[in-house]
Amino acid sequence: MKLETILATKGPVVHTIEAAEGIDEAIRRLSGNDIGVLVVVDDGGRVAGILSERDIIRALSRSRDALSGRVEDIMTTDIVAGSPGDDVDAVLETMTDRHFRHLPIIEDGRPTGLITIGDLVKAQLADTKGIVETLEAQIVDE
């Protein structure tokens, strides 16, 4: 299965923020949308990084003043991104091995989707259920 299959079901919504925006605004967007990550974009809409709840917690552990800073001060710039044609199993393995929960999907430098570890698990469970149902039907038919 490919990521494009999950994206077709999930939809193309990607919550973004510009690097120069304040951490307080990022927290409002995260909380207001009940999400755990924002894709950071530059003025042209190209991906510049990612800002997760973990980034904010790490920044706060270093300094309480982090809340008055800007997104670019604490965002992760060395991100792993995917493309719609990536294999779900390979992506799940990478996300599990590298301990991250969100994978931006990027095409031509712009965010076109966002996959979470939960999306991947849900897709695999549905796929496994389909296989089991097919095998059960074959056993009953014999």
VMD Tcl script that builds the backbone (N, CA, C; Angstrom):
set m [mol new atoms 426]
animate dup $m
set s [atomselect $m all]
$s set {name element resname resid chain x y z} {
  {N N MET 1 A 0.842 -1.172 0.000}
  {CA C MET 1 A 0.000 0.000 0.000}
  {C C MET 1 A 0.896 1.248 0.000}
  {N N LYS 2 A 0.424 2.283 -0.672}
  {CA C LYS 2 A 1.169 3.537 -0.790}
  {C C LYS 2 A 0.517 4.635 0.053}
  {N N LEU 3 A 1.306 5.645 0.400}
  {CA C LEU 3 A 0.784 6.756 1.188}
  {C C LEU 3 A -0.363 7.467 0.485}
  {N N GLU 4 A -0.347 7.496 -0.841}
  {CA C GLU 4 A -1.410 8.173 -1.579}
  {C C GLU 4 A -2.777 7.572 -1.269}
  {N N THR 5 A -2.824 6.289 -0.935}
  {CA C THR 5 A -4.077 5.633 -0.576}
  {C C THR 5 A -4.622 6.218 0.723}
  {N N ILE 6 A -3.735 6.409 1.689}
  {CA C ILE 6 A -4.145 6.993 2.975}
  {C C ILE 6 A -4.555 8.442 2.781}
  {N N LEU 7 A -3.775 9.183 1.999}
  {CA C LEU 7 A -4.073 10.591 1.757}
  {C C LEU 7 A -5.415 10.779 1.051}
  {N N ALA 8 A -5.770 9.840 0.175}
  {CA C ALA 8 A -7.044 9.927 -0.536}
  {C C ALA 8 A -8.209 9.824 0.441}
  {N N THR 9 A -8.045 9.040 1.475}
  {CA C THR 9 A -9.082 8.876 2.493}
  {C C THR 9 A -9.058 10.031 3.487}
  {N N LYS 10 A -7.876 10.403 3.904}
  {CA C LYS 10 A -7.696 11.415 4.939}
  {C C LYS 10 A -7.953 12.830 4.438}
  {N N GLY 11 A -7.558 13.096 3.233}
  {CA C GLY 11 A -7.711 14.441 2.684}
  {C C GLY 11 A -6.412 15.224 2.761}
  {N N PRO 12 A -6.379 16.361 2.075}
  {CA C PRO 12 A -5.136 17.114 1.911}
  {C C PRO 12 A -4.869 18.203 2.968}
  {N N VAL 13 A -5.597 18.210 4.064}
  {CA C VAL 13 A -5.430 19.280 5.043}
  {C C VAL 13 A -4.060 19.204 5.709}
  {N N VAL 14 A -3.326 20.313 5.623}
  {CA C VAL 14 A -2.033 20.434 6.294}
  {C C VAL 14 A -2.041 21.776 7.010}
  {N N HIS 15 A -1.901 21.750 8.310}
  {CA C HIS 15 A -1.855 22.990 9.083}
  {C C HIS 15 A -0.432 23.526 9.041}
  {N N THR 16 A -0.310 24.777 8.620}
  {CA C THR 16 A 1.007 25.377 8.455}
  {C C THR 16 A 1.139 26.644 9.295}
  {N N ILE 17 A 2.381 27.081 9.423}
  {CA C ILE 17 A 2.698 28.332 10.097}
  {C C ILE 17 A 3.991 28.850 9.490}
  {N N GLU 18 A 4.150 30.161 9.469}
  {CA C GLU 18 A 5.393 30.733 8.957}
  {C C GLU 18 A 6.418 30.803 10.075}
  {N N ALA 19 A 7.679 30.697 9.692}
  {CA C ALA 19 A 8.785 30.638 10.651}
  {C C ALA 19 A 8.865 31.868 11.546}
  {N N ALA 20 A 8.477 33.033 11.057}
  {CA C ALA 20 A 8.592 34.275 11.824}
  {C C ALA 20 A 7.452 34.468 12.826}
  {N N GLU 21 A 6.441 33.611 12.780}
  {CA C GLU 21 A 5.322 33.745 13.719}
  {C C GLU 21 A 5.771 33.376 15.130}
  {N N GLY 22 A 5.022 33.841 16.100}
  {CA C GLY 22 A 5.357 33.592 17.494}
  {C C GLY 22 A 4.964 32.208 17.969}
  {N N ILE 23 A 5.676 31.751 18.992}
  {CA C ILE 23 A 5.360 30.454 19.593}
  {C C ILE 23 A 3.950 30.478 20.173}
  {N N ASP 24 A 3.545 31.618 20.717}
  {CA C ASP 24 A 2.194 31.718 21.270}
  {C C ASP 24 A 1.129 31.458 20.194}
  {N N GLU 25 A 1.356 31.963 18.991}
  {CA C GLU 25 A 0.425 31.707 17.884}
  {C C GLU 25 A 0.452 30.230 17.492}
  {N N ALA 26 A 1.630 29.633 17.490}
  {CA C ALA 26 A 1.738 28.209 17.169}
  {C C ALA 26 A 0.950 27.376 18.174}
  {N N ILE 27 A 1.058 27.719 19.446}
  {CA C ILE 27 A 0.326 26.986 20.486}
  {C C ILE 27 A -1.176 27.156 20.289}
  {N N ARG 28 A -1.623 28.351 19.945}
  {CA C ARG 28 A -3.057 28.577 19.684}
  {C C ARG 28 A -3.535 27.698 18.522}
  {N N ARG 29 A -2.732 27.601 17.475}
  {CA C ARG 29 A -3.135 26.793 16.313}
  {C C ARG 29 A -3.141 25.306 16.647}
  {N N LEU 30 A -2.125 24.862 17.365}
  {CA C LEU 30 A -2.079 23.453 17.758}
  {C C LEU 30 A -3.299 23.102 18.606}
  {N N SER 31 A -3.547 23.908 19.606}
  {CA C SER 31 A -4.663 23.666 20.518}
  {C C SER 31 A -6.005 23.832 19.808}
  {N N GLY 32 A -6.144 24.892 19.041}
  {CA C GLY 32 A -7.409 25.174 18.365}
  {C C GLY 32 A -7.805 24.134 17.341}
  {N N ASN 33 A -6.819 23.474 16.758}
  {CA C ASN 33 A -7.096 22.447 15.748}
  {C C ASN 33 A -6.947 21.035 16.300}
  {N N ASP 34 A -6.614 20.941 17.592}
  {CA C ASP 34 A -6.423 19.644 18.260}
  {C C ASP 34 A -5.442 18.759 17.494}
  {N N ILE 35 A -4.277 19.356 17.211}
  {CA C ILE 35 A -3.235 18.655 16.454}
  {C C ILE 35 A -1.915 18.714 17.208}
  {N N GLY 36 A -0.942 17.937 16.778}
  {CA C GLY 36 A 0.337 17.856 17.459}
  {C C GLY 36 A 1.503 18.439 16.693}
  {N N VAL 37 A 1.253 18.933 15.467}
  {CA C VAL 37 A 2.357 19.429 14.654}
  {C C VAL 37 A 1.860 20.459 13.645}
  {N N LEU 38 A 2.742 21.402 13.355}
  {CA C LEU 38 A 2.510 22.368 12.283}
  {C C LEU 38 A 3.670 22.265 11.313}
  {N N VAL 39 A 3.374 22.293 10.034}
  {CA C VAL 39 A 4.435 22.327 9.034}
  {C C VAL 39 A 4.815 23.796 8.869}
  {N N VAL 40 A 6.099 24.086 8.991}
  {CA C VAL 40 A 6.592 25.456 8.888}
  {C C VAL 40 A 6.929 25.732 7.426}
  {N N VAL 41 A 6.380 26.831 6.917}
  {CA C VAL 41 A 6.599 27.202 5.523}
  {C C VAL 41 A 7.236 28.587 5.433}
  {N N ASP 42 A 7.934 28.815 4.325}
  {CA C ASP 42 A 8.516 30.133 4.084}
  {C C ASP 42 A 7.489 31.015 3.378}
  {N N ASP 43 A 7.900 32.213 3.003}
  {CA C ASP 43 A 6.988 33.165 2.344}
  {C C ASP 43 A 6.385 32.613 1.056}
  {N N GLY 44 A 7.098 31.707 0.393}
  {CA C GLY 44 A 6.616 31.138 -0.860}
  {C C GLY 44 A 5.819 29.856 -0.692}
  {N N GLY 45 A 5.562 29.464 0.562}
  {CA C GLY 45 A 4.787 28.255 0.813}
  {C C GLY 45 A 5.595 26.968 0.753}
  {N N ARG 46 A 6.916 27.090 0.679}
  {CA C ARG 46 A 7.779 25.908 0.645}
  {C C ARG 46 A 8.118 25.475 2.070}
  {N N VAL 47 A 8.280 24.181 2.263}
  {CA C VAL 47 A 8.537 23.647 3.600}
  {C C VAL 47 A 9.915 24.083 4.103}
  {N N ALA 48 A 9.916 24.673 5.307}
  {CA C ALA 48 A 11.154 25.121 5.947}
  {C C ALA 48 A 11.486 24.285 7.173}
  {N N GLY 49 A 10.499 23.570 7.689}
  {CA C GLY 49 A 10.708 22.759 8.887}
  {C C GLY 49 A 9.389 22.254 9.417}
  {N N ILE 50 A 9.427 21.843 10.670}
  {CA C ILE 50 A 8.231 21.321 11.324}
  {C C ILE 50 A 8.300 21.750 12.785}
  {N N LEU 51 A 7.158 22.031 13.374}
  {CA C LEU 51 A 7.094 22.402 14.782}
  {C C LEU 51 A 6.113 21.469 15.460}
  {N N SER 52 A 6.623 20.701 16.402}
  {CA C SER 52 A 5.783 19.741 17.112}
  {C C SER 52 A 5.642 20.143 18.577}
  {N N GLU 53 A 4.701 19.509 19.229}
  {CA C GLU 53 A 4.541 19.705 20.672}
  {C C GLU 53 A 5.858 19.398 21.384}
  {N N ARG 54 A 6.549 18.391 20.932}
  {CA C ARG 54 A 7.827 18.021 21.552}
  {C C ARG 54 A 8.854 19.142 21.424}
  {N N ASP 55 A 8.875 19.828 20.273}
  {CA C ASP 55 A 9.792 20.958 20.106}
  {C C ASP 55 A 9.507 22.033 21.150}
  {N N ILE 56 A 8.233 22.296 21.384}
  {CA C ILE 56 A 7.853 23.320 22.347}
  {C C ILE 56 A 8.233 22.901 23.761}
  {N N ILE 57 A 7.994 21.660 24.105}
  {CA C ILE 57 A 8.352 21.155 25.437}
  {C C ILE 57 A 9.858 21.218 25.646}
  {N N ARG 58 A 10.629 20.813 24.638}
  {CA C ARG 58 A 12.092 20.884 24.762}
  {C C ARG 58 A 12.556 22.318 24.978}
  {N N ALA 59 A 11.974 23.250 24.225}
  {CA C ALA 59 A 12.347 24.664 24.361}
  {C C ALA 59 A 11.992 25.180 25.761}
  {N N LEU 60 A 10.834 24.794 26.259}
  {CA C LEU 60 A 10.422 25.222 27.599}
  {C C LEU 60 A 11.315 24.631 28.686}
  {N N SER 61 A 11.825 23.436 28.441}
  {CA C SER 61 A 12.708 22.828 29.444}
  {C C SER 61 A 14.035 23.582 29.546}
  {N N ARG 62 A 14.403 24.284 28.468}
  {CA C ARG 62 A 15.638 25.077 28.476}
  {C C ARG 62 A 15.406 26.477 29.040}
  {N N SER 63 A 14.199 27.028 28.761}
  {CA C SER 63 A 13.917 28.388 29.198}
  {C C SER 63 A 12.424 28.687 29.136}
  {N N ARG 64 A 11.894 29.256 30.182}
  {CA C ARG 64 A 10.487 29.671 30.199}
  {C C ARG 64 A 10.239 30.807 29.210}
  {N N ASP 65 A 11.292 31.512 28.846}
  {CA C ASP 65 A 11.165 32.612 27.886}
  {C C ASP 65 A 10.909 32.114 26.462}
  {N N ALA 66 A 10.993 30.822 26.256}
  {CA C ALA 66 A 10.787 30.262 24.914}
  {C C ALA 66 A 9.418 30.638 24.359}
  {N N LEU 67 A 8.446 30.812 25.227}
  {CA C LEU 67 A 7.093 31.145 24.770}
  {C C LEU 67 A 7.022 32.512 24.099}
  {N N SER 68 A 7.982 33.360 24.367}
  {CA C SER 68 A 7.967 34.682 23.745}
  {C C SER 68 A 8.794 34.710 22.454}
  {N N GLY 69 A 9.349 33.568 22.079}
  {CA C GLY 69 A 10.171 33.489 20.875}
  {C C GLY 69 A 9.356 33.250 19.618}
  {N N ARG 70 A 10.079 32.994 18.551}
  {CA C ARG 70 A 9.461 32.730 17.250}
  {C C ARG 70 A 9.594 31.254 16.891}
  {N N VAL 71 A 8.755 30.823 15.992}
  {CA C VAL 71 A 8.750 29.433 15.539}
  {C C VAL 71 A 10.134 29.028 15.045}
  {N N GLU 72 A 10.780 29.885 14.271}
  {CA C GLU 72 A 12.095 29.556 13.709}
  {C C GLU 72 A 13.154 29.311 14.775}
  {N N ASP 73 A 12.934 29.803 15.990}
  {CA C ASP 73 A 13.895 29.614 17.072}
  {C C ASP 73 A 13.921 28.180 17.590}
  {N N ILE 74 A 12.805 27.470 17.453}
  {CA C ILE 74 A 12.736 26.134 18.055}
  {C C ILE 74 A 12.292 25.034 17.093}
  {N N MET 75 A 11.939 25.388 15.861}
  {CA C MET 75 A 11.436 24.376 14.925}
  {C C MET 75 A 12.536 23.373 14.561}
  {N N THR 76 A 12.109 22.215 14.114}
  {CA C THR 76 A 13.027 21.207 13.603}
  {C C THR 76 A 13.207 21.460 12.113}
  {N N THR 77 A 14.452 21.646 11.698}
  {CA C THR 77 A 14.706 21.928 10.276}
  {C C THR 77 A 15.188 20.694 9.525}
  {N N ASP 78 A 15.756 19.760 10.233}
  {CA C ASP 78 A 16.240 18.530 9.606}
  {C C ASP 78 A 15.117 17.502 9.664}
  {N N ILE 79 A 14.170 17.642 8.741}
  {CA C ILE 79 A 12.994 16.778 8.796}
  {C C ILE 79 A 13.080 15.641 7.788}
  {N N VAL 80 A 12.352 14.602 8.106}
  {CA C VAL 80 A 12.154 13.509 7.164}
  {C C VAL 80 A 10.786 13.742 6.559}
  {N N ALA 81 A 10.691 13.688 5.263}
  {CA C ALA 81 A 9.414 13.910 4.576}
  {C C ALA 81 A 9.139 12.727 3.664}
  {N N GLY 82 A 7.897 12.600 3.288}
  {CA C GLY 82 A 7.508 11.524 2.395}
  {C C GLY 82 A 6.901 12.073 1.117}
  {N N SER 83 A 6.623 11.150 0.209}
  {CA C SER 83 A 5.925 11.495 -1.023}
  {C C SER 83 A 4.765 10.514 -1.181}
  {N N PRO 84 A 3.754 10.883 -1.953}
  {CA C PRO 84 A 2.572 10.024 -2.081}
  {C C PRO 84 A 2.871 8.587 -2.510}
  {N N GLY 85 A 3.929 8.378 -3.266}
  {CA C GLY 85 A 4.254 7.043 -3.748}
  {C C GLY 85 A 5.036 6.178 -2.782}
  {N N ASP 86 A 5.354 6.696 -1.600}
  {CA C ASP 86 A 6.120 5.915 -0.618}
  {C C ASP 86 A 5.296 4.754 -0.077}
  {N N ASP 87 A 5.978 3.669 0.226}
  {CA C ASP 87 A 5.355 2.456 0.744}
  {C C ASP 87 A 5.036 2.608 2.228}
  {N N VAL 88 A 3.818 2.269 2.626}
  {CA C VAL 88 A 3.360 2.412 4.004}
  {C C VAL 88 A 4.247 1.633 4.969}
  {N N ASP 89 A 4.595 0.401 4.645}
  {CA C ASP 89 A 5.414 -0.406 5.552}
  {C C ASP 89 A 6.782 0.240 5.787}
  {N N ALA 90 A 7.395 0.747 4.735}
  {CA C ALA 90 A 8.708 1.387 4.864}
  {C C ALA 90 A 8.611 2.658 5.694}
  {N N VAL 91 A 7.560 3.436 5.476}
  {CA C VAL 91 A 7.373 4.679 6.233}
  {C C VAL 91 A 7.121 4.366 7.708}
  {N N LEU 92 A 6.292 3.378 7.980}
  {CA C LEU 92 A 6.010 2.985 9.358}
  {C C LEU 92 A 7.290 2.548 10.067}
  {N N GLU 93 A 8.119 1.796 9.378}
  {CA C GLU 93 A 9.387 1.357 9.966}
  {C C GLU 93 A 10.300 2.551 10.262}
  {N N THR 94 A 10.394 3.486 9.331}
  {CA C THR 94 A 11.226 4.675 9.531}
  {C C THR 94 A 10.713 5.501 10.703}
  {N N MET 95 A 9.411 5.735 10.756}
  {CA C MET 95 A 8.853 6.546 11.831}
  {C C MET 95 A 9.036 5.871 13.187}
  {N N THR 96 A 8.893 4.566 13.234}
  {CA C THR 96 A 9.078 3.829 14.475}
  {C C THR 96 A 10.543 3.850 14.900}
  {N N ASP 97 A 11.449 3.582 13.974}
  {CA C ASP 97 A 12.881 3.568 14.282}
  {C C ASP 97 A 13.397 4.928 14.722}
  {N N ARG 98 A 12.886 5.992 14.103}
  {CA C ARG 98 A 13.385 7.348 14.385}
  {C C ARG 98 A 12.567 8.069 15.457}
  {N N HIS 99 A 11.521 7.421 15.951}
  {CA C HIS 99 A 10.702 7.940 17.058}
  {C C HIS 99 A 10.018 9.269 16.750}
  {N N PHE 100 A 9.371 9.362 15.595}
  {CA C PHE 100 A 8.548 10.543 15.345}
  {C C PHE 100 A 7.162 10.111 14.904}
  {N N ARG 101 A 6.206 11.004 15.147}
  {CA C ARG 101 A 4.797 10.659 14.972}
  {C C ARG 101 A 4.134 11.308 13.772}
  {N N HIS 102 A 4.819 12.240 13.125}
  {CA C HIS 102 A 4.224 12.990 12.013}
  {C C HIS 102 A 5.176 13.022 10.830}
  {N N LEU 103 A 4.637 12.820 9.654}
  {CA C LEU 103 A 5.440 12.845 8.440}
  {C C LEU 103 A 4.773 13.757 7.414}
  {N N PRO 104 A 5.400 14.907 7.133}
  {CA C PRO 104 A 4.829 15.759 6.089}
  {C C PRO 104 A 5.037 15.116 4.715}
  {N N ILE 105 A 4.049 15.247 3.882}
  {CA C ILE 105 A 4.138 14.767 2.502}
  {C C ILE 105 A 4.400 15.995 1.651}
  {N N ILE 106 A 5.488 15.946 0.909}
  {CA C ILE 106 A 5.932 17.114 0.159}
  {C C ILE 106 A 6.047 16.777 -1.319}
  {N N GLU 107 A 5.516 17.679 -2.137}
  {CA C GLU 107 A 5.664 17.589 -3.588}
  {C C GLU 107 A 6.105 18.956 -4.095}
  {N N ASP 108 A 7.173 18.974 -4.848}
  {CA C ASP 108 A 7.732 20.224 -5.377}
  {C C ASP 108 A 8.013 21.241 -4.278}
  {N N GLY 109 A 8.476 20.746 -3.134}
  {CA C GLY 109 A 8.851 21.617 -2.023}
  {C C GLY 109 A 7.702 22.125 -1.182}
  {N N ARG 110 A 6.462 21.778 -1.562}
  {CA C ARG 110 A 5.291 22.276 -0.841}
  {C C ARG 110 A 4.573 21.136 -0.123}
  {N N PRO 111 A 4.010 21.437 1.043}
  {CA C PRO 111 A 3.286 20.383 1.774}
  {C C PRO 111 A 1.959 20.056 1.093}
  {N N THR 112 A 1.734 18.779 0.843}
  {CA C THR 112 A 0.481 18.362 0.211}
  {C C THR 112 A -0.324 17.414 1.094}
  {N N GLY 113 A 0.245 17.040 2.226}
  {CA C GLY 113 A -0.445 16.149 3.148}
  {C C GLY 113 A 0.387 15.951 4.392}
  {N N LEU 114 A -0.207 15.279 5.352}
  {CA C LEU 114 A 0.491 14.954 6.595}
  {C C LEU 114 A -0.011 13.597 7.059}
  {N N ILE 115 A 0.911 12.715 7.319}
  {CA C ILE 115 A 0.581 11.369 7.776}
  {C C ILE 115 A 1.033 11.234 9.221}
  {N N THR 116 A 0.189 10.639 10.049}
  {CA C THR 116 A 0.576 10.368 11.432}
  {C C THR 116 A 0.795 8.873 11.610}
  {N N ILE 117 A 1.460 8.535 12.687}
  {CA C ILE 117 A 1.682 7.119 12.991}
  {C C ILE 117 A 0.326 6.421 13.147}
  {N N GLY 118 A -0.652 7.139 13.693}
  {CA C GLY 118 A -1.997 6.584 13.840}
  {C C GLY 118 A -2.654 6.295 12.497}
  {N N ASP 119 A -2.430 7.169 11.517}
  {CA C ASP 119 A -2.968 6.932 10.173}
  {C C ASP 119 A -2.414 5.637 9.595}
  {N N LEU 120 A -1.120 5.420 9.811}
  {CA C LEU 120 A -0.471 4.224 9.258}
  {C C LEU 120 A -0.974 2.959 9.938}
  {N N VAL 121 A -1.115 3.006 11.257}
  {CA C VAL 121 A -1.610 1.844 11.996}
  {C C VAL 121 A -3.045 1.535 11.577}
  {N N LYS 122 A -3.869 2.568 11.462}
  {CA C LYS 122 A -5.259 2.381 11.043}
  {C C LYS 122 A -5.334 1.741 9.657}
  {N N ALA 123 A -4.494 2.204 8.739}
  {CA C ALA 123 A -4.478 1.648 7.378}
  {C C ALA 123 A -4.035 0.192 7.391}
  {N N GLN 124 A -3.022 -0.111 8.199}
  {CA C GLN 124 A -2.558 -1.498 8.267}
  {C C GLN 124 A -3.607 -2.413 8.883}
  {N N LEU 125 A -4.302 -1.922 9.900}
  {CA C LEU 125 A -5.362 -2.727 10.509}
  {C C LEU 125 A -6.473 -3.015 9.498}
  {N N ALA 126 A -6.854 -2.009 8.731}
  {CA C ALA 126 A -7.894 -2.196 7.710}
  {C C ALA 126 A -7.430 -3.179 6.645}
  {N N ASP 127 A -6.164 -3.071 6.256}
  {CA C ASP 127 A -5.610 -3.972 5.247}
  {C C ASP 127 A -5.596 -5.409 5.770}
  {N N THR 128 A -5.163 -5.574 7.020}
  {CA C THR 128 A -5.116 -6.904 7.627}
  {C C THR 128 A -6.519 -7.479 7.764}
  {N N LYS 129 A -7.479 -6.655 8.155}
  {CA C LYS 129 A -8.865 -7.116 8.273}
  {C C LYS 129 A -9.381 -7.590 6.913}
  {N N GLY 130 A -9.045 -6.858 5.869}
  {CA C GLY 130 A -9.460 -7.259 4.521}
  {C C GLY 130 A -8.868 -8.601 4.113}
  {N N ILE 131 A -7.620 -8.818 4.453}
  {CA C ILE 131 A -6.957 -10.092 4.137}
  {C C ILE 131 A -7.625 -11.229 4.894}
  {N N VAL 132 A -7.895 -11.012 6.176}
  {CA C VAL 132 A -8.542 -12.046 6.997}
  {C C VAL 132 A -9.919 -12.380 6.439}
  {N N GLU 133 A -10.693 -11.365 6.077}
  {CA C GLU 133 A -12.029 -11.604 5.538}
  {C C GLU 133 A -11.966 -12.376 4.217}
  {N N THR 134 A -10.987 -12.068 3.402}
  {CA C THR 134 A -10.806 -12.775 2.134}
  {C C THR 134 A -10.465 -14.246 2.387}
  {N N LEU 135 A -9.551 -14.488 3.310}
  {CA C LEU 135 A -9.169 -15.873 3.637}
  {C C LEU 135 A -10.330 -16.638 4.238}
  {N N GLU 136 A -11.099 -15.986 5.109}
  {CA C GLU 136 A -12.252 -16.656 5.694}
  {C C GLU 136 A -13.268 -17.024 4.613}
  {N N ALA 137 A -13.489 -16.145 3.676}
  {CA C ALA 137 A -14.433 -16.407 2.588}
  {C C ALA 137 A -13.946 -17.578 1.734}
  {N N GLN 138 A -12.646 -17.649 1.510}
  {CA C GLN 138 A -12.089 -18.745 0.708}
  {C C GLN 138 A -12.231 -20.074 1.433}
  {N N ILE 139 A -12.070 -20.055 2.746}
  {CA C ILE 139 A -12.207 -21.294 3.534}
  {C C ILE 139 A -13.655 -21.768 3.519}
  {N N VAL 140 A -14.593 -20.847 3.662}
  {CA C VAL 140 A -16.011 -21.196 3.677}
  {C C VAL 140 A -16.442 -21.749 2.316}
  {N N ASP 141 A -15.899 -21.198 1.239}
  {CA C ASP 141 A -16.266 -21.633 -0.116}
  {C C ASP 141 A -15.731 -23.021 -0.447}
  {N N GLU 142 A -14.733 -23.461 0.265}
  {CA C GLU 142 A -14.145 -24.773 -0.068}
  {C C GLU 142 A -14.906 -25.848 0.533}
}
mol reanalyze $m
mol bondsrecalc $m
mol representation Tube
mol addrep $m
